Amino acid sequence: MYTKFFGLKEKPFNLTPDPRFLYLGKNHKESYAQLLYSVKEYVGFVVLIGEVGTGKTTICRSFLNQLPSSCNLAYIFNPNLDDLELLKGLNKELGIEYRYATKKALQDVLYNHLLEQKKNGTRVIMLIDEAQNLSPSVLEQIRLLSNLETETQKLIQIILVGQPELDAMLENESLRQLRQRVSVWCRLYPLDQRETNDYINYRLSIAGGGHLDIFSQRVLKEIYRFSNGTPRLINLLCDRALLAAYAVSERQVSLKTIRKCIREVTGKSPQSGLLSRLTSALAVLVSIAAFGLLISSGAFSGVFNAEAKGVGKQPVPTAKKVTPTPPVVSAPAAVPAISQNPGSPAVSVLYGTEGRNAAVNSAFTAWEANPIAADEASLTLDKIAKARKLECLVGQMDMAQLKALNYPAVLEVSDDKGKTGFLAVMSLTGDTFHTGANGPTVNKEWIEKHWKGKAYIFWKDFMGGSELLKKGDHGPAVEWLQSSMLKLGYVGDPKGVTGVYGDKTAKAVLRFQAENQMPPDGQAGAVTRMFIFNLLPEYKVPRLS
């Protein structure tokens, strides 16, 4: 409700870990760099420690977005497993056999898969979030996994992310062997006062309010005093303050308002007075409106994770359980979750052995590329795509990011038995997704329920060459990037097309990324180039809408 009042494009202080809003303080930059270094140098074991609310998940999701195409990720987000369940979960995420009943059988399959991945030049990474909840027996199993290696290299890289309790657990004498294997320690700490101010201004800027003076220096000091530089607490208080300021028509948050919000957030005093009553009433209205939106349109949040990896003949990691979706009851005329066109194949084909190839062939049709041949069935999607001079991007994203990217996609879905399926999304009309000329149409509610966020997107790199353009680079590729930024309005002077990637080019790319829902890092990687190709008319790119 307050976004329109302040002239913002969106809420700047959501509590969800959105990498677009990632601000890196000095300590966060160091940890981020260590994570990237660990992948580049293939360090075997990494631990990231941080207090609640310091930004661990946001850092990790942005980091995962930077993984090169040669990485294969297994993301374990539910650590409440025993050692057998961990192995099953790991194998399932990697798309290999996971239904064996013994650890030895599962380990044998895993070891053979890791050797095959190494032979193909693919790195395997296992990231476990909330690792402070792991049991000692599971941590011991993780230590055994870290022993999987050849004479020259670890076969799997392990990243544990957790709260300080994880650090205390690893100090235990029984886990000393595991602690000794940790090569990189990353520790996140709260922001200082200056970083807190920059953090708030940065998030406002991403939300379209960089020109606004909403928080005075005195108010910023109050925010820091309350939050002690913890990003989650900063978001909580700032969001509440914007709502309260809107309630009393304040264009700039006053000291009285911020102090009242602090009392309400901490629960140190009951609500009283006109401001509190207005704020409470508005909060109720917002909750009712939000609940209505949840019913009518579903809720889903994700993060774009450009991990860019190929998929072979094994099934890829499965997502949430799938059950048939009833008609949406909030609208007067409910739309079926899946509308079957006459003559189209049954929806169950999504989960059959030919489901992947059928979905991928639909995507290839959009690029006027040849369908998968019989002798290619066992190849990874990356290799199949390269044979057609295409790239295969594997992304972890939400609905908004899928729409923003605006490329046809193959979504990974799963049924109620955990079997993985593939759904081609070729075009978009409103909130209806079309799967092809003769395929079913699928509504947004069905996709949000059955799609975990993993997507395979084929695209053509019209420039080729470098995987990443960054400061210090020079040459024709940089000149092309600068010319593209000029055409799109992010460079105002043709003299800026120098062929040298300097500060001005980095700033132009940063603004382009921020305004197109990409994690802003000032470097032109695959996703940035995909957006450029999509936005400039001279490139023949199939689009969702």
Backbone torsions as a table, in degrees:
resi	resn	phi	psi	omega
1	MET	NA	-36.5	-175.6
2	TYR	-81.8	-12.7	-176.8
3	THR	-61.4	-43.0	179.6
4	LYS	-65.6	-38.3	-179.4
5	PHE	-60.9	-42.1	-178.3
6	PHE	-91.5	-3.4	-179.7
7	GLY	75.0	31.5	-179.5
8	LEU	-95.1	150.1	177.8
9	LYS	-77.7	-28.5	-178.0
10	GLU	-160.4	171.9	178.8
11	LYS	-71.7	126.1	-175.6
12	PRO	-84.4	-13.0	-171.8
13	PHE	-125.2	42.0	173.8
14	ASN	-63.6	150.8	-179.7
15	LEU	-84.7	-11.7	179.5
16	THR	-72.2	145.2	-175.3
17	PRO	-78.4	81.6	-178.3
18	ASP	-93.0	114.4	-178.5
19	PRO	-60.9	-20.9	177.8
20	ARG	-61.3	-28.2	-177.7
21	PHE	-98.4	12.2	-176.9
22	LEU	-65.2	121.0	173.7
23	TYR	-112.6	130.2	-177.5
24	LEU	-106.4	106.2	169.2
25	GLY	-73.2	179.1	-176.0
26	LYS	-57.1	-47.4	-179.1
27	ASN	-67.8	-39.5	179.3
28	HIS	-65.2	-38.8	177.5
29	LYS	-60.6	-41.9	-178.7
30	GLU	-63.6	-45.8	179.7
31	SER	-64.9	-40.4	179.4
32	TYR	-61.9	-44.2	179.4
33	ALA	-63.9	-38.1	179.1
34	GLN	-64.8	-38.9	177.9
35	LEU	-63.3	-46.1	179.0
36	LEU	-63.3	-39.0	178.0
37	TYR	-62.6	-40.6	-176.9
38	SER	-62.0	-34.7	178.3
39	VAL	-75.5	-43.8	-178.6
40	LYS	-60.1	-42.7	-177.6
41	GLU	-93.5	1.4	179.8
42	TYR	54.6	50.3	175.7
43	VAL	-70.0	134.2	-170.8
44	GLY	-67.7	-43.3	-170.5
45	PHE	-135.1	128.1	-177.2
46	VAL	-131.8	140.6	176.1
47	VAL	-127.2	129.4	175.7
48	LEU	-114.4	118.6	-177.2
49	ILE	-114.6	136.7	176.2
50	GLY	-163.9	146.3	177.7
51	GLU	-65.3	165.4	177.1
52	VAL	-57.6	129.6	174.2
53	GLY	85.2	4.8	-178.1
54	THR	-86.1	-3.8	174.0
55	GLY	105.0	22.5	-178.2
56	LYS	-60.3	-49.4	-175.7
57	THR	-65.4	-41.7	179.3
58	THR	-63.3	-43.5	177.4
59	ILE	-58.9	-46.2	-177.1
60	CYS	-64.2	-42.9	-178.0
61	ARG	-67.1	-38.4	176.5
62	SER	-67.5	-39.4	177.6
63	PHE	-61.5	-43.8	179.8
64	LEU	-63.4	-29.3	177.7
65	ASN	-65.7	-20.5	-177.4
66	GLN	-95.6	-0.5	-178.0
67	LEU	-63.3	136.2	179.1
68	PRO	-71.8	168.2	-177.5
69	SER	-65.6	-15.3	-178.4
70	SER	-85.9	8.9	-178.9
71	CYS	-108.5	140.0	176.9
72	ASN	-119.6	116.8	-170.8
73	LEU	-102.4	135.1	167.6
74	ALA	-114.3	112.1	-174.7
75	TYR	-104.7	109.9	179.9
76	ILE	-101.0	106.1	-176.8
77	PHE	-103.9	-3.3	176.1
78	ASN	-117.7	95.5	-174.8
79	PRO	-82.6	-0.8	-179.2
80	ASN	-81.0	67.5	-176.7
81	LEU	-129.3	156.7	168.9
82	ASP	-91.0	178.3	-173.3
83	ASP	-65.0	-34.6	177.3
84	LEU	-68.1	-43.1	179.5
85	GLU	-65.1	-32.7	177.0
86	LEU	-62.5	-46.6	179.3
87	LEU	-62.4	-41.4	178.3
88	LYS	-63.5	-43.2	179.6
89	GLY	-64.2	-39.8	179.0
90	LEU	-64.4	-48.2	-180.0
91	ASN	-62.8	-39.5	179.7
92	LYS	-63.3	-42.9	179.2
93	GLU	-63.8	-32.4	-179.4
94	LEU	-85.1	-4.0	176.7
95	GLY	78.3	26.9	178.6
96	ILE	-119.1	175.3	-174.5
97	GLU	-57.8	128.8	-177.1
98	TYR	-131.2	6.5	-173.6
99	ARG	-97.7	4.8	176.6
100	TYR	-66.7	154.1	-174.0
101	ALA	-96.0	-7.3	-178.1
102	THR	-119.7	150.6	179.7
103	LYS	-64.8	-38.5	-178.3
104	LYS	-60.8	-45.2	-179.1
105	ALA	-62.3	-42.4	179.3
106	LEU	-65.7	-40.7	180.0
107	GLN	-66.6	-37.0	179.2
108	ASP	-63.5	-44.3	178.2
109	VAL	-62.5	-44.1	-179.0
110	LEU	-62.6	-45.7	-177.4
111	TYR	-62.4	-43.7	178.9
112	ASN	-63.6	-38.6	178.8
113	HIS	-65.7	-42.0	-179.6
114	LEU	-64.6	-38.6	176.7
115	LEU	-63.9	-40.0	178.8
116	GLU	-65.8	-41.1	179.2
117	GLN	-63.5	-40.7	178.4
118	LYS	-63.2	-41.6	179.4
119	LYS	-60.5	-34.4	-179.4
120	ASN	-86.5	0.6	179.8
121	GLY	79.5	20.5	-179.0
122	THR	-102.4	131.3	176.5
123	ARG	-91.9	139.3	178.8
124	VAL	-108.7	127.9	-178.6
125	ILE	-124.1	130.3	172.2
126	MET	-110.6	119.9	177.4
127	LEU	-113.5	125.0	179.4
128	ILE	-113.7	117.4	178.4
129	ASP	-89.4	158.2	-179.0
130	GLU	53.4	42.4	-172.6
131	ALA	-69.3	-11.9	177.1
132	GLN	-66.1	-13.6	179.1
133	ASN	-91.1	1.2	179.0
134	LEU	-72.0	144.2	177.7
135	SER	-82.6	159.2	177.7
136	PRO	-56.3	-36.8	-179.4
137	SER	-67.5	-35.6	178.2
138	VAL	-71.3	-39.0	176.5
139	LEU	-61.9	-36.2	176.7
140	GLU	-67.0	-37.6	176.8
141	GLN	-64.2	-37.5	177.6
142	ILE	-64.3	-38.5	176.9
143	ARG	-61.2	-40.4	179.2
144	LEU	-66.2	-35.9	177.0
145	LEU	-63.4	-35.5	-179.5
146	SER	-68.6	-12.4	177.3
147	ASN	-80.7	-11.8	-179.1
148	LEU	-70.4	112.0	-174.2
149	GLU	-160.1	164.6	170.5
150	THR	-100.8	-170.5	-180.0
151	GLU	-67.4	-21.2	-173.9
152	THR	-121.0	-11.5	-170.8
153	GLN	-155.9	144.9	171.6
154	LYS	-68.1	143.5	-178.9
155	LEU	-90.1	-18.5	179.9
156	ILE	-142.1	134.7	176.5
157	GLN	-98.7	133.8	-175.2
158	ILE	-117.9	129.2	177.7
159	ILE	-122.7	119.0	176.3
160	LEU	-103.9	129.4	-179.7
161	VAL	-121.2	124.6	-177.4
162	GLY	-164.1	178.2	178.6
163	GLN	-82.6	171.9	-176.9
164	PRO	-55.7	-21.9	176.7
165	GLU	-59.6	-29.7	177.4
166	LEU	-64.5	-40.3	178.1
167	ASP	-60.5	-44.1	-180.0
168	ALA	-64.0	-39.5	179.0
169	MET	-61.6	-42.1	-177.1
170	LEU	-71.9	-12.9	175.2
171	GLU	-78.3	-12.6	-178.4
172	ASN	-61.9	138.6	-177.2
173	GLU	-57.4	-34.5	-177.4
174	SER	-70.4	-16.0	-178.2
175	LEU	-111.2	17.2	-176.1
176	ARG	-62.1	-32.8	179.2
177	GLN	-65.4	-37.5	178.2
178	LEU	-67.6	-44.5	-179.4
179	ARG	-60.7	-38.3	-178.9
180	GLN	-66.6	-17.9	-180.0
181	ARG	-85.3	-12.2	-177.9
182	VAL	-71.9	119.5	-178.7
183	SER	-93.0	-30.8	-177.2
184	VAL	-131.7	126.6	175.6
185	TRP	-110.8	124.3	175.8
186	CYS	-115.6	130.4	-178.1
187	ARG	-129.1	126.3	179.1
188	LEU	-98.7	135.9	178.1
189	TYR	-125.3	161.4	178.1
190	PRO	-62.1	162.7	178.6
191	LEU	-77.3	154.4	172.6
192	ASP	-86.8	-177.4	-175.4
193	GLN	-60.3	-46.8	-179.3
194	ARG	-63.8	-43.0	179.1
195	GLU	-65.4	-35.3	177.1
196	THR	-62.0	-44.8	177.7
197	ASN	-60.8	-46.0	-179.7
198	ASP	-64.4	-38.3	178.8
199	TYR	-59.7	-47.4	-179.4
200	ILE	-64.1	-45.5	-179.6
201	ASN	-65.6	-35.3	179.7
202	TYR	-65.6	-45.4	-179.5
203	ARG	-65.7	-37.7	175.7
204	LEU	-62.3	-40.0	-179.1
205	SER	-64.0	-44.0	179.5
206	ILE	-63.0	-33.8	-179.5
207	ALA	-82.7	2.7	177.3
208	GLY	94.4	12.8	-177.9
209	GLY	-118.3	30.5	-178.1
210	GLY	-64.3	-22.2	-179.0
211	HIS	-89.2	-5.3	-174.7
212	LEU	-87.0	150.7	176.6
213	ASP	-115.9	71.0	-173.5
214	ILE	-83.1	-36.5	-176.8
215	PHE	-115.2	116.3	177.2
216	SER	-74.3	169.8	179.7
217	GLN	-62.1	-38.0	179.6
218	ARG	-66.7	-39.7	178.1
219	VAL	-67.9	-39.3	177.9
220	LEU	-60.7	-36.6	176.8
221	LYS	-65.1	-38.1	177.7
222	GLU	-65.2	-40.0	179.2
223	ILE	-63.2	-43.0	180.0
224	TYR	-67.1	-39.9	179.7
225	ARG	-60.6	-37.9	179.5
226	PHE	-74.3	-45.6	-170.8
227	SER	-88.4	-21.3	-174.1
228	ASN	55.6	28.2	175.6
229	GLY	81.8	12.8	177.9
230	THR	-83.4	116.6	-173.7
231	PRO	-53.6	-40.8	-177.5
232	ARG	-64.9	-39.2	178.5
233	LEU	-70.3	-34.6	175.4
234	ILE	-60.8	-46.9	179.9
235	ASN	-61.5	-44.1	-178.5
236	LEU	-59.2	-48.1	-176.8
237	LEU	-71.9	-42.7	-177.9
238	CYS	-65.5	-39.7	177.3
239	ASP	-62.4	-44.2	178.5
240	ARG	-64.0	-38.5	-178.3
241	ALA	-67.3	-39.6	178.3
242	LEU	-64.7	-39.2	177.3
243	LEU	-65.6	-43.2	-180.0
244	ALA	-66.2	-39.5	178.6
245	ALA	-65.5	-39.6	176.5
246	TYR	-61.6	-37.6	-177.7
247	ALA	-61.8	-30.1	-179.1
248	VAL	-114.1	17.4	175.5
249	SER	59.5	39.7	174.6
250	GLU	-91.6	121.6	175.3
251	ARG	-77.8	-21.7	174.8
252	GLN	-127.8	130.4	-177.7
253	VAL	-64.6	125.8	-178.8
254	SER	-86.5	164.5	175.9
255	LEU	-61.9	-39.5	179.4
256	LYS	-60.2	-43.6	-178.8
257	THR	-66.9	-46.0	-176.4
258	ILE	-66.9	-36.6	179.5
259	ARG	-69.6	-36.4	177.0
260	LYS	-66.3	-39.7	177.7
261	CYS	-63.8	-37.9	178.1
262	ILE	-62.7	-43.2	178.7
263	ARG	-63.0	-39.5	-178.8
264	GLU	-70.5	-39.6	-179.6
265	VAL	-67.0	-39.5	-179.0
266	THR	-82.4	-15.1	-179.5
267	GLY	71.9	25.1	-176.7
268	LYS	-82.0	-15.0	178.1
269	SER	-148.8	148.2	179.2
270	PRO	-68.9	156.2	177.2
271	GLN	-70.0	140.0	176.7
272	SER	-155.9	159.2	176.0
273	GLY	87.0	169.9	-175.0
274	LEU	-63.6	-44.4	-177.3
275	LEU	-59.4	-45.0	-178.1
276	SER	-64.9	-41.4	-179.8
277	ARG	-64.8	-41.5	178.6
278	LEU	-65.1	-43.3	-179.9
279	THR	-62.0	-43.1	179.9
280	SER	-64.6	-42.9	179.8
281	ALA	-62.2	-43.2	179.0
282	LEU	-64.9	-39.4	179.1
283	ALA	-61.6	-40.6	178.1
284	VAL	-63.4	-45.0	179.1
285	LEU	-61.1	-42.9	178.2
286	VAL	-61.5	-42.1	-179.6
287	SER	-63.3	-42.8	180.0
288	ILE	-63.4	-44.4	179.8
289	ALA	-63.1	-43.1	-179.9
290	ALA	-63.6	-39.7	179.6
291	PHE	-63.7	-39.7	177.5
292	GLY	-62.2	-40.2	178.8
293	LEU	-66.1	-38.1	179.2
294	LEU	-61.9	-40.4	-179.3
295	ILE	-68.4	-44.8	-172.0
296	SER	-80.3	-29.8	-173.6
297	SER	-127.1	-5.5	-177.9
298	GLY	79.1	159.6	179.1
299	ALA	-126.4	135.7	179.2
300	PHE	-154.6	135.5	174.4
301	SER	-132.0	144.5	-179.7
302	GLY	-154.0	-174.4	-179.3
303	VAL	-142.5	138.5	-177.0
304	PHE	-73.7	119.7	-177.6
305	ASN	-122.4	94.4	-177.1
306	ALA	-80.2	70.9	-177.5
307	GLU	-83.2	-17.5	169.3
308	ALA	44.4	78.9	178.4
309	LYS	-135.3	160.9	-179.7
310	GLY	-89.5	162.9	179.0
311	VAL	-125.3	128.2	-178.1
312	GLY	-91.5	-151.0	-175.0
313	LYS	-77.2	-19.0	178.3
314	GLN	-72.4	154.6	175.6
315	PRO	-67.3	148.0	177.6
316	VAL	-84.8	168.3	-176.1
317	PRO	-52.5	138.4	-178.7
318	THR	-86.1	161.1	-178.3
319	ALA	-109.2	-150.5	-176.4
320	LYS	-69.4	161.2	177.5
321	LYS	-63.9	146.7	-176.5
322	VAL	-117.1	130.6	171.9
323	THR	-129.7	152.6	179.7
324	PRO	-55.8	136.0	-177.1
325	THR	-92.0	125.4	177.0
326	PRO	-71.3	165.4	176.5
327	PRO	-56.8	147.2	179.1
328	VAL	-69.2	120.5	-170.3
329	VAL	-88.7	-10.0	-175.1
330	SER	-80.0	-20.0	-178.7
331	ALA	-95.2	148.1	-179.6
332	PRO	-57.7	-41.2	178.6
333	ALA	-116.9	98.3	-174.7
334	ALA	-68.7	141.9	179.1
335	VAL	-100.2	131.8	179.1
336	PRO	-58.6	146.2	-179.3
337	ALA	-61.8	-44.9	177.5
338	ILE	-128.4	123.0	179.3
339	SER	-105.7	115.9	-175.1
340	GLN	-87.9	122.4	176.5
341	ASN	-78.9	147.7	178.6
342	PRO	-57.0	133.5	176.6
343	GLY	83.3	-2.4	-178.7
344	SER	-82.7	157.4	179.4
345	PRO	-66.4	156.1	179.7
346	ALA	-62.4	150.1	-179.4
347	VAL	-61.1	-27.9	-178.0
348	SER	-62.3	-17.3	179.0
349	VAL	-62.8	-20.1	177.7
350	LEU	-59.2	-31.7	-174.8
351	TYR	-104.0	6.1	178.8
352	GLY	-84.2	175.9	-178.4
353	THR	-66.5	-23.4	179.8
354	GLU	-94.7	2.7	-176.6
355	GLY	-59.7	-44.4	-178.8
356	ARG	-62.2	-49.7	-177.0
357	ASN	-63.8	-37.3	180.0
358	ALA	-64.6	-43.4	-179.4
359	ALA	-67.1	-43.3	-179.2
360	VAL	-65.6	-38.9	179.1
361	ASN	-63.4	-33.4	175.8
362	SER	-62.6	-43.7	178.4
363	ALA	-64.6	-39.6	178.6
364	PHE	-63.1	-33.9	178.6
365	THR	-59.0	-39.7	179.7
366	ALA	-62.9	-28.6	179.8
367	TRP	-96.8	6.1	-178.2
368	GLU	56.9	39.4	-179.9
369	ALA	-104.6	154.5	-179.7
370	ASN	-66.0	145.4	177.0
371	PRO	-68.3	168.4	-179.5
372	ILE	-66.3	128.1	178.7
373	ALA	-83.4	162.0	-176.8
374	ALA	-59.8	-38.0	-177.7
375	ASP	-78.7	0.4	178.2
376	GLU	-102.5	-1.8	-171.7
377	ALA	-57.9	-30.2	-176.3
378	SER	-92.0	-2.6	-177.5
379	LEU	-82.2	159.6	174.8
380	THR	-72.3	157.4	178.8
381	LEU	-62.6	-32.5	179.2
382	ASP	-62.1	-45.1	-179.8
383	LYS	-69.1	-38.5	178.7
384	ILE	-63.1	-42.0	-179.6
385	ALA	-65.4	-44.4	-177.3
386	LYS	-62.9	-30.3	176.9
387	ALA	-64.4	-19.6	178.7
388	ARG	-108.0	16.0	-179.3
389	LYS	58.5	37.8	176.1
390	LEU	-119.7	161.2	173.7
391	GLU	-107.0	152.2	176.0
392	CYS	-117.0	113.4	178.8
393	LEU	-101.6	127.1	174.4
394	VAL	-102.0	118.9	-175.1
395	GLY	-122.4	141.9	170.0
396	GLN	-103.9	110.4	-169.8
397	MET	-145.4	173.4	173.9
398	ASP	-109.8	-178.6	-175.3
399	MET	-61.9	-42.3	-178.1
400	ALA	-62.7	-39.6	-179.1
401	GLN	-72.2	-34.2	175.6
402	LEU	-62.4	-43.7	179.2
403	LYS	-67.6	-38.8	-178.8
404	ALA	-65.9	-40.8	179.0
405	LEU	-65.2	-38.7	168.7
406	ASN	65.5	32.1	173.8
407	TYR	-110.3	146.7	169.2
408	PRO	-54.9	147.5	-173.4
409	ALA	-142.3	159.8	170.0
410	VAL	-111.7	116.1	-177.5
411	LEU	-95.3	140.7	176.4
412	GLU	-91.7	120.7	179.7
413	VAL	-124.3	173.8	178.3
414	SER	-148.5	154.9	-178.9
415	ASP	-96.4	-175.1	-174.5
416	ASP	-70.8	-7.7	177.0
417	LYS	-102.9	4.7	178.7
418	GLY	83.9	8.6	-179.8
419	LYS	-79.7	133.9	-175.3
420	THR	-80.9	138.2	176.0
421	GLY	-130.4	170.3	-177.3
422	PHE	-132.3	131.5	-177.4
423	LEU	-124.4	118.7	177.2
424	ALA	-79.4	131.6	174.4
425	VAL	-115.3	107.1	-171.4
426	MET	-98.8	-30.4	179.1
427	SER	-156.0	167.8	-173.5
428	LEU	-137.3	127.2	173.9
429	THR	-123.6	105.5	-174.2
430	GLY	64.1	-119.4	176.6
431	ASP	-109.9	21.1	177.7
432	THR	-105.8	126.5	-177.7
433	PHE	-101.2	127.1	-179.1
434	HIS	-99.6	130.3	-175.1
435	THR	-96.4	1.8	179.7
436	GLY	143.1	175.3	-174.9
437	ALA	-60.0	-40.9	-177.0
438	ASN	-113.1	7.9	-176.9
439	GLY	-92.4	174.1	179.1
440	PRO	-72.6	156.6	168.8
441	THR	-99.0	144.7	-173.7
442	VAL	-127.5	134.0	179.9
443	ASN	-88.2	168.1	-174.2
444	LYS	-61.9	-36.9	-177.9
445	GLU	-62.6	-40.5	179.4
446	TRP	-63.5	-45.3	-177.8
447	ILE	-65.1	-43.9	-178.8
448	GLU	-63.6	-30.0	-179.7
449	LYS	-79.1	-36.4	-171.0
450	HIS	-106.7	-7.3	-178.1
451	TRP	-107.4	121.9	-178.9
452	LYS	-80.0	-14.2	178.4
453	GLY	120.2	-3.4	-178.2
454	LYS	-86.9	130.9	-178.2
455	ALA	-137.6	146.7	175.0
456	TYR	-111.6	121.1	-176.0
457	ILE	-124.0	123.5	177.7
458	PHE	-93.4	138.2	-178.5
459	TRP	-151.2	163.3	-179.6
460	LYS	-113.1	125.5	177.1
461	ASP	-89.3	95.0	-175.4
462	PHE	-65.0	-21.1	179.3
463	MET	-90.3	-36.5	-177.6
464	GLY	65.5	-163.7	176.0
465	GLY	75.8	-131.5	-171.2
466	SER	-61.1	137.7	175.2
467	GLU	-72.2	-27.6	-175.8
468	LEU	-144.3	125.4	174.5
469	LEU	-101.2	130.9	-173.6
470	LYS	-146.8	173.4	-179.7
471	LYS	-56.5	136.4	-178.6
472	GLY	98.6	-19.4	178.0
473	ASP	-74.2	158.9	177.3
474	HIS	-154.2	160.0	178.3
475	GLY	126.7	-173.1	-176.6
476	PRO	-59.4	-37.0	-179.2
477	ALA	-64.1	-40.4	177.7
478	VAL	-67.5	-39.6	177.9
479	GLU	-61.9	-40.6	176.1
480	TRP	-61.5	-44.4	179.9
481	LEU	-59.9	-46.6	-179.7
482	GLN	-63.7	-40.3	177.5
483	SER	-63.4	-38.9	178.3
484	SER	-65.5	-42.8	177.8
485	MET	-63.6	-33.8	176.9
486	LEU	-66.0	-46.5	179.4
487	LYS	-63.1	-34.2	-177.8
488	LEU	-86.7	-1.9	175.0
489	GLY	89.5	12.6	-179.2
490	TYR	-96.9	-9.6	171.0
491	VAL	-124.7	124.1	-172.6
492	GLY	-90.1	-16.1	-173.2
493	ASP	-125.8	125.5	177.5
494	PRO	-56.6	-22.0	177.7
495	LYS	-65.7	-15.2	178.4
496	GLY	-74.3	-9.4	178.1
497	VAL	-86.2	86.7	-173.7
498	THR	-109.3	-17.3	-175.1
499	GLY	82.8	4.2	178.7
500	VAL	-119.1	125.3	-176.9
501	TYR	-82.6	94.7	-179.7
502	GLY	-111.2	-162.8	-177.0
503	ASP	-62.1	-41.3	-177.5
504	LYS	-64.6	-40.1	178.0
505	THR	-66.2	-42.4	179.4
506	ALA	-61.5	-41.1	179.4
507	LYS	-66.3	-39.6	178.0
508	ALA	-63.0	-43.0	179.1
509	VAL	-66.5	-39.9	177.3
510	LEU	-56.9	-47.7	-178.6
511	ARG	-66.6	-39.5	177.4
512	PHE	-60.8	-43.1	-179.4
513	GLN	-66.8	-45.4	-177.6
514	ALA	-62.1	-38.2	-177.1
515	GLU	-80.3	-8.0	179.8
516	ASN	-120.0	27.4	172.6
517	GLN	60.5	36.0	173.8
518	MET	-109.8	151.0	172.6
519	PRO	-60.8	117.4	-175.7
520	PRO	-77.9	112.4	177.3
521	ASP	-127.1	-2.2	177.8
522	GLY	75.2	10.8	179.5
523	GLN	-119.3	141.5	-176.3
524	ALA	-96.1	90.6	176.3
525	GLY	-95.3	-160.4	-175.1
526	ALA	-60.1	-48.0	-175.5
527	VAL	-65.3	-41.3	178.2
528	THR	-60.4	-43.5	179.4
529	ARG	-67.1	-35.8	177.4
530	MET	-59.7	-41.9	178.2
531	PHE	-64.4	-41.7	180.0
532	ILE	-61.2	-48.3	-179.5
533	PHE	-60.5	-35.8	-177.9
534	ASN	-71.9	-33.0	-173.7
535	LEU	-88.7	-23.9	-178.7
536	LEU	-92.2	130.2	-173.1
537	PRO	-68.3	-18.9	-175.9
538	GLU	-74.0	-9.7	180.0
539	TYR	-102.7	131.1	-179.8
540	LYS	-85.1	96.9	-175.4
541	VAL	-124.6	126.2	174.8
542	PRO	-67.9	143.1	-175.9
543	ARG	-128.1	153.6	175.1
544	LEU	-68.9	-40.0	-177.8
545	SER	-144.6	NA	NA
